[in-house]
Amino acid sequence: MTEKEKLELLLGEVSRTFAPTIPLLDVPLRWAVMISYLLFRIADTIEDAAHWSKETRLMLLSRLAAVIQHSESPIEFVNLLPNEQWVKNPADLEVLRETPFIIGELNKLSPEHRQIITNHVLRFIEEIKGWVERYDADNQLHLISLWQLTDYCHTAAGIVGEMLTSLFASHSAYIDDEILCHLRSLELDFADSLQLINIIKDYFKDRQEGRFFIPPAFCPEKVGDFYRIIPLVHYTFQRLGAACRYVECLPVEEIGIRRFCLVPIVLATATLDFLLKNKEEFFAGNGVKISRETVAALIIQAKQAAGDNQQVRQLFDRLTAPLNFSKEVNQR
């Protein structure tokens, strides 16, 4: 197995969304995004380790930052990992154990790509440590306002969006300063909206693990008060519209990048629509996931539409029609 095949295998084991989309990117951008995703996944896995103490997670995040800065051996970092029993997804444990390999692949990238990734991953680690520090004595995190939720989404996803824009600009000769300015104005909507959907669909699972991301004012407890979460769904819908504009601002010559960005937006809108139509499943805490067959069909539609802005908008409008509550709200 080659190093590239191993990277693809690791990605496929931990990502349902990005495993089929990252290969849409041209080389060497593909490898840069793949390696960066795995590095973010390592840090994210540490943050999500609900059975580890806050002190353990903070220590591991600090040591991971030292590894990325080449002031600590990645092998020593792996040796620090606690007992593996906490891991619900064995693939996450495998990615953690492969930190030395992933760091080695990071070092093979061009200096520009390596610097972009390193800067943003270190920012992510530093900010996520701030959120871990907010866990209370019961090892729980409670967000109490939409502002806090938005701030958390910037840490968890917005930094990734900023990194992607930088990688796209460094890779593409078609992204000039004017286009880059437009992308910068929309990159947080692109990334944060996807994170918001993950938070909404995983609402009950996160609560079981001590993470109360959705502020109390928007928290539904039973099917009858599902209306509480509707304003948050609408807020997410609005930001998805800006995410769609992010795709439309990308040069049509960069069809791979446009497809890479459009596919997760399409899957996210379909997930929200599925949630609205399957409230009982949502409240049962079983998770909200569209079928693999639907995912495959949507990926095909997104890839076909990505090269034309009119088709991009038509696809987005069709998929998000059930999410546009503005007319209903104005009539009340």
TORLO-831790 format. One record per residue (C-alpha): residue in three letters; y negated, x, z. Coordinates in Angstrom, 1 decimal. Each point is the difference from the previous one (the first is absolute). Layout:
N
ALA / Y / X / Z
...
END
This chain:
332
MET / 0.0 / 0.0 / 0.0
THR / -3.4 / 1.4 / -1.0
GLU / -3.0 / -0.1 / 2.4
LYS / -1.6 / -2.7 / -2.1
GLU / 3.1 / -2.2 / 0.1
LYS / 0.1 / 0.5 / 3.8
LEU / -3.6 / -1.2 / 0.3
GLU / 0.8 / -3.1 / -2.1
LEU / 3.1 / -0.7 / 2.1
LEU / -2.0 / 0.2 / 3.3
LEU / -2.7 / -2.2 / -1.5
GLY / 2.5 / -2.6 / -1.1
GLU / 1.5 / -0.2 / 3.4
VAL / -3.2 / -0.8 / 1.8
SER / -2.2 / -1.9 / -2.4
ARG / 0.8 / -3.2 / -1.9
THR / -3.5 / -0.2 / -1.6
PHE / -0.8 / 3.6 / -0.9
ALA / 3.4 / 1.2 / -1.1
PRO / -0.3 / -1.9 / -3.3
THR / -3.7 / 0.6 / -0.5
ILE / -0.6 / 3.7 / 0.7
PRO / 2.2 / 1.0 / -2.9
LEU / -2.5 / -1.9 / -2.2
LEU / -2.4 / 2.9 / 0.5
ASP / -0.2 / 3.1 / -2.2
VAL / 1.1 / 3.4 / 1.2
PRO / -1.4 / 1.8 / 2.1
LEU / -1.8 / -3.0 / 1.5
ARG / 3.4 / -1.7 / 0.6
TRP / 1.2 / 2.8 / 2.3
ALA / -3.3 / 0.3 / 1.9
VAL / 0.0 / -3.8 / 0.8
MET / 3.7 / 0.1 / 0.9
ILE / -0.4 / 2.9 / 2.4
SER / -3.1 / -1.5 / 1.6
TYR / 1.8 / -3.3 / 0.5
LEU / 2.8 / 1.7 / 1.8
LEU / -2.4 / 1.9 / 2.2
PHE / -1.9 / -3.2 / 0.9
ARG / 3.4 / -1.6 / 0.7
ILE / 1.0 / 2.7 / 2.5
ALA / -3.2 / -0.6 / 2.0
ASP / 0.3 / -3.8 / -0.3
THR / 3.6 / 0.1 / 1.2
ILE / -1.2 / 1.9 / 3.1
GLU / -2.7 / -2.5 / 0.7
ASP / 2.5 / -2.9 / -0.4
ALA / 2.6 / 1.5 / 2.3
ALA / -0.4 / -2.8 / 2.6
HIS / 2.7 / 1.4 / 2.3
TRP / -1.7 / 3.4 / 0.3
SER / -2.7 / 0.4 / 2.7
LYS / -3.7 / 0.2 / -1.1
GLU / 0.0 / 3.6 / 1.3
THR / 3.0 / 1.0 / -2.2
ARG / -1.5 / -1.6 / -3.1
LEU / -3.4 / 1.8 / 0.6
MET / 1.8 / 3.3 / 0.5
LEU / 2.0 / -0.4 / -3.2
LEU / -3.0 / -1.0 / -2.1
SER / -1.9 / 3.1 / 1.3
ARG / 3.0 / 2.2 / -0.9
LEU / 0.3 / -1.6 / -3.4
ALA / -3.7 / 0.8 / -0.7
ALA / 0.7 / 3.6 / 1.1
VAL / 2.9 / 0.2 / -2.5
ILE / -2.2 / -1.2 / -2.8
GLN / -2.6 / 2.6 / 0.9
HIS / 2.7 / 2.7 / 0.0
SER / -0.5 / 0.8 / 3.7
GLU / 3.5 / -1.2 / 1.0
SER / 3.4 / 0.1 / -1.6
PRO / 1.3 / -3.2 / -1.4
ILE / 3.4 / 0.8 / 1.3
GLU / -1.4 / 0.2 / 3.5
PHE / -1.6 / -3.4 / -0.5
VAL / 3.3 / -1.5 / -1.0
ASN / 1.7 / 1.5 / 3.1
LEU / -2.5 / -1.9 / 2.1
LEU / 1.0 / -3.4 / -1.2
PRO / 1.4 / -2.2 / 2.8
ASN / 3.4 / -1.7 / 0.0
GLU / 0.5 / -1.9 / -3.3
GLN / 1.2 / -3.2 / 1.6
TRP / -3.5 / -1.6 / -0.4
VAL / 0.1 / 0.1 / -3.8
LYS / 0.8 / -3.4 / -1.5
ASN / -0.1 / 1.4 / -3.6
PRO / 2.2 / 3.1 / -0.2
ALA / -2.0 / 1.0 / -3.2
ASP / -3.1 / 0.4 / 2.1
LEU / 1.9 / 2.5 / 2.2
GLU / 1.2 / 1.8 / -3.1
VAL / -3.6 / 0.4 / -1.2
LEU / -1.1 / 1.4 / 3.4
ARG / 2.9 / 2.5 / -0.1
GLU / -1.1 / 1.0 / -3.6
THR / -3.5 / 1.0 / 1.1
PRO / 0.7 / 3.7 / -0.7
PHE / 1.1 / -0.9 / -3.6
ILE / -3.0 / -2.3 / -0.6
ILE / -2.4 / 2.6 / 1.3
GLY / 1.6 / 2.5 / -2.3
GLU / -0.6 / -2.3 / -3.0
LEU / -3.6 / -0.6 / 1.1
ASN / -0.6 / 3.8 / -0.2
LYS / 1.2 / 0.0 / -3.6
LEU / -2.7 / -2.3 / -1.2
SER / -3.2 / 1.2 / -1.6
PRO / -2.6 / 1.2 / 2.5
GLU / -2.3 / -2.9 / -0.8
HIS / 2.7 / -2.7 / 0.5
ARG / 1.3 / 1.8 / 3.1
GLN / -3.5 / 0.1 / 1.5
ILE / -0.7 / -3.7 / -0.7
ILE / 3.3 / -1.1 / 1.6
THR / -0.3 / 2.3 / 3.0
ASN / -3.6 / -1.1 / 0.8
HIS / 0.9 / -3.7 / -0.1
VAL / 3.3 / 0.2 / 1.8
LEU / -1.7 / 2.0 / 2.8
ARG / -2.7 / -2.7 / 0.2
PHE / 2.7 / -2.7 / 0.2
ILE / 1.8 / 1.8 / 2.8
GLU / -3.2 / 0.5 / 2.0
GLU / -1.1 / -3.7 / -0.4
ILE / 3.5 / -1.4 / 0.7
LYS / 0.1 / 2.1 / 3.2
GLY / -3.1 / -2.0 / 1.0
TRP / 1.9 / -3.2 / -0.4
VAL / 3.1 / 1.2 / 1.8
GLU / -2.3 / 1.0 / 2.9
ARG / -1.0 / -3.7 / 0.2
TYR / 3.5 / -1.1 / 0.9
ASP / 0.0 / -1.5 / 3.5
ALA / 2.2 / 0.7 / 3.0
ASP / 2.7 / -2.3 / -1.5
ASN / -0.1 / 2.1 / -3.2
GLN / -1.6 / -2.8 / -2.0
LEU / -3.0 / -0.1 / -2.4
HIS / -2.2 / -3.1 / -0.1
LEU / -2.7 / -0.4 / -2.6
ILE / -2.6 / -2.6 / 1.1
SER / -2.3 / -0.5 / -3.0
LEU / -0.1 / 0.0 / -3.8
TRP / -2.2 / 3.1 / 0.2
GLN / 2.7 / 1.9 / 1.9
LEU / 2.7 / -1.2 / -2.4
THR / -2.1 / 1.2 / -3.0
ASP / -0.6 / 3.3 / 1.8
TYR / 3.7 / 0.4 / 0.6
CYS / 0.7 / -0.8 / -3.7
HIS / -2.4 / 2.8 / -1.0
THR / 2.0 / 2.5 / 2.1
ALA / 3.4 / -1.3 / -1.1
ALA / -0.8 / -0.5 / -3.7
GLY / -3.6 / 0.7 / -0.9
ILE / 0.4 / 3.7 / 0.4
VAL / 2.9 / -0.2 / -2.4
GLY / -2.2 / -1.9 / -2.5
GLU / -2.7 / 2.7 / 0.3
MET / 2.6 / 2.7 / -0.6
LEU / 1.4 / -1.8 / -3.1
THR / -3.5 / -0.3 / -1.5
SER / -0.5 / 3.7 / 0.5
LEU / 3.4 / 0.9 / -1.5
PHE / -0.7 / -2.3 / -3.0
ALA / -3.4 / 1.6 / -0.6
SER / 1.4 / 3.5 / 0.2
HIS / 2.8 / -0.9 / -2.4
SER / -1.8 / -2.0 / -2.7
ALA / -2.5 / 1.3 / -2.5
TYR / -1.0 / -3.7 / -0.6
ILE / -1.4 / -0.6 / 3.5
ASP / -3.6 / 1.1 / -0.2
ASP / -2.6 / -0.2 / 2.8
GLU / -1.0 / -3.6 / -0.8
ILE / 3.6 / -1.3 / 0.0
LEU / 0.6 / 2.0 / 3.2
CYS / -2.9 / -1.7 / 1.7
HIS / 1.4 / -3.5 / -0.9
LEU / 3.4 / 1.0 / 1.3
ARG / -1.4 / 1.3 / 3.3
SER / -1.7 / -3.3 / 0.6
LEU / 3.3 / -1.9 / -0.4
GLU / 2.6 / 2.5 / 1.3
LEU / 0.1 / -1.4 / 3.6
ASP / 0.5 / -3.6 / -1.3
PHE / 2.9 / 1.3 / -2.1
ALA / 1.7 / 1.7 / 2.9
ASP / -1.0 / -2.2 / 2.9
SER / 1.1 / -3.3 / -1.7
LEU / 3.5 / 1.3 / -0.4
GLN / 0.1 / 1.0 / 3.7
LEU / -1.3 / -3.4 / 1.0
ILE / 2.8 / -1.7 / -1.8
ASN / 2.6 / 2.2 / 1.7
ILE / -1.6 / -0.9 / 3.4
ILE / 0.1 / -3.7 / -0.8
LYS / 3.6 / -0.1 / -1.2
ASP / 1.2 / 2.1 / 2.9
TYR / -1.9 / -1.9 / 2.6
PHE / 3.0 / -1.0 / 2.2
LYS / 1.9 / 3.3 / -0.5
ASP / -3.0 / 2.0 / 1.1
ARG / -0.5 / -2.1 / 3.1
GLN / 3.6 / 0.6 / 1.0
GLU / -0.7 / 3.7 / -0.1
GLY / -3.3 / -0.2 / 2.0
ARG / -2.5 / 0.0 / -2.9
PHE / -2.3 / -2.9 / 0.0
PHE / -2.0 / 0.7 / -3.2
ILE / -1.3 / -3.5 / -0.7
PRO / -2.9 / -1.0 / 2.3
PRO / 0.7 / -2.9 / 2.4
ALA / -2.4 / -2.4 / -1.9
PHE / 2.3 / 0.3 / -3.1
CYS / 3.4 / -0.1 / 1.7
PRO / 2.2 / -2.9 / -0.8
GLU / 2.8 / -0.7 / 2.5
LYS / 1.7 / -2.9 / -1.7
VAL / 0.1 / -1.6 / -3.5
GLY / -2.5 / -2.7 / 1.1
ASP / -2.7 / 2.5 / 0.6
PHE / 0.6 / 2.1 / -3.0
TYR / -3.6 / -0.9 / -1.0
ARG / -1.2 / 2.7 / 2.5
ILE / 1.1 / 2.8 / -2.4
ILE / -1.4 / -1.6 / -3.1
PRO / -3.5 / 1.7 / 0.4
LEU / 1.7 / 3.4 / 0.2
VAL / 2.1 / -0.9 / -3.1
HIS / -3.2 / -0.9 / -1.8
TYR / -1.7 / 3.2 / 1.1
THR / 2.9 / 1.9 / -1.4
PHE / -0.2 / -1.9 / -3.2
GLN / -3.7 / 0.9 / -0.4
ARG / 0.9 / 3.7 / 0.5
LEU / 2.8 / -0.2 / -2.5
GLY / -2.5 / -1.2 / -2.6
ALA / -2.0 / 3.3 / 0.6
ALA / 3.3 / 1.9 / -0.2
CYS / 0.6 / -1.6 / -3.5
ARG / -3.5 / 1.2 / -1.0
TYR / 1.0 / 3.5 / 1.1
VAL / 2.8 / -0.1 / -2.6
GLU / -2.4 / -1.4 / -2.6
CYS / -2.4 / 3.0 / 0.6
LEU / 2.8 / 2.5 / -0.8
PRO / -0.1 / 1.4 / -3.5
VAL / 2.3 / -1.9 / -2.4
GLU / 1.2 / 3.5 / -1.2
GLU / 1.6 / 0.5 / 3.4
ILE / 2.6 / -2.8 / -0.4
GLY / 2.3 / 1.7 / 2.5
ILE / -2.6 / 0.0 / 2.8
ARG / -1.0 / -3.6 / -0.8
ARG / 3.7 / -1.2 / 0.1
PHE / 0.5 / 2.0 / 3.3
CYS / -3.0 / -1.9 / 1.6
LEU / 0.6 / -3.4 / -1.5
VAL / 3.7 / -0.4 / 0.9
PRO / -0.5 / 0.0 / 3.8
ILE / -2.9 / -2.4 / -0.3
VAL / 2.1 / -2.4 / -2.0
LEU / 2.9 / 0.3 / 2.5
ALA / -2.4 / -0.5 / 2.9
THR / -1.5 / -3.2 / -1.4
ALA / 3.5 / -1.3 / -0.7
THR / 0.9 / 0.8 / 3.6
LEU / -2.9 / -2.0 / 1.4
ASP / 0.8 / -2.9 / -2.2
PHE / 3.7 / 0.1 / 1.1
LEU / -1.2 / 0.0 / 3.6
LEU / -2.1 / -3.1 / -0.5
LYS / 3.0 / -1.8 / -1.5
ASN / 2.5 / 1.2 / 2.6
LYS / -1.7 / -0.5 / 3.4
GLU / 3.2 / -0.8 / 1.8
GLU / 1.5 / 3.4 / -1.0
PHE / -3.2 / 1.7 / 1.1
PHE / 0.1 / -1.6 / 3.4
ALA / 3.7 / 0.8 / 0.4
GLY / -1.0 / 3.6 / 0.1
ASN / 2.4 / 0.9 / -2.8
GLY / -2.7 / 1.8 / -2.0
VAL / -1.5 / -1.1 / -3.3
LYS / 1.4 / 1.7 / -3.1
ILE / 0.1 / -1.2 / -3.5
SER / 3.3 / 0.4 / -1.8
ARG / 0.9 / 3.1 / -1.9
GLU / 0.3 / -2.0 / -3.2
THR / -3.5 / -1.3 / 0.5
VAL / -1.2 / 3.5 / 0.7
ALA / 1.6 / 1.3 / -3.2
ALA / -1.6 / -2.8 / -2.1
LEU / -3.5 / 0.6 / 1.6
ILE / 0.2 / 3.7 / -0.7
ILE / 0.7 / -0.7 / -3.7
GLN / -3.0 / -2.4 / -0.1
ALA / -2.3 / 2.4 / 1.7
LYS / 1.0 / 2.9 / -2.3
GLN / -0.5 / -2.1 / -3.1
ALA / -3.5 / -1.2 / 1.2
ALA / -1.3 / 3.3 / 1.4
GLY / -1.5 / 1.3 / -3.3
ASP / -2.4 / -2.9 / -0.5
ASN / -2.6 / -1.2 / 2.5
GLN / 0.1 / -3.6 / -1.2
GLN / 3.8 / -0.1 / 0.4
VAL / -0.3 / 1.7 / 3.4
ARG / -2.5 / -2.7 / 1.2
GLN / 2.1 / -2.9 / -1.5
LEU / 3.1 / 1.2 / 1.8
PHE / -1.9 / 0.4 / 3.3
ASP / -1.6 / -3.4 / -0.3
ARG / 3.3 / -1.7 / -0.7
LEU / 1.8 / 1.7 / 2.9
THR / -2.9 / -0.5 / 2.5
ALA / -0.9 / -3.6 / -0.9
PRO / 1.9 / -1.4 / 3.1
LEU / -2.0 / 2.5 / 2.2
ASN / -3.5 / -1.1 / -1.1
PHE / -1.0 / -2.3 / 2.9
SER / -3.8 / 0.1 / -0.6
LYS / -0.1 / -3.4 / -1.8
GLU / 2.1 / -1.6 / 2.8
VAL / -2.2 / 1.5 / 2.7
ASN / -3.3 / -1.0 / -1.7
GLN / 1.2 / -3.6 / -0.1
ARG / 0.5 / -0.3 / 3.7
END
